[in-house]
Amino acid sequence: MPSTNFRVKLDDGEEVLCHLAGKLRIYRIKILIGDRVTVETSPYDPKRGRIVYRGK
């Protein structure tokens, strides 16, 4: 995906298209394949979301 867009697989098996939140982008936090992340989904479009935290 281009730039800071990621395809994230949720625990229930659904895939969501996500972008990085502001602080993750500002501090250049790298997201790698296999990282567990916390996602906020939009109430208007449940197929899009925002990555707000990168777990270990």
Order of alpha helices (4+ residues) and beta strands (2+ residues): beta-beta-alpha-beta-beta
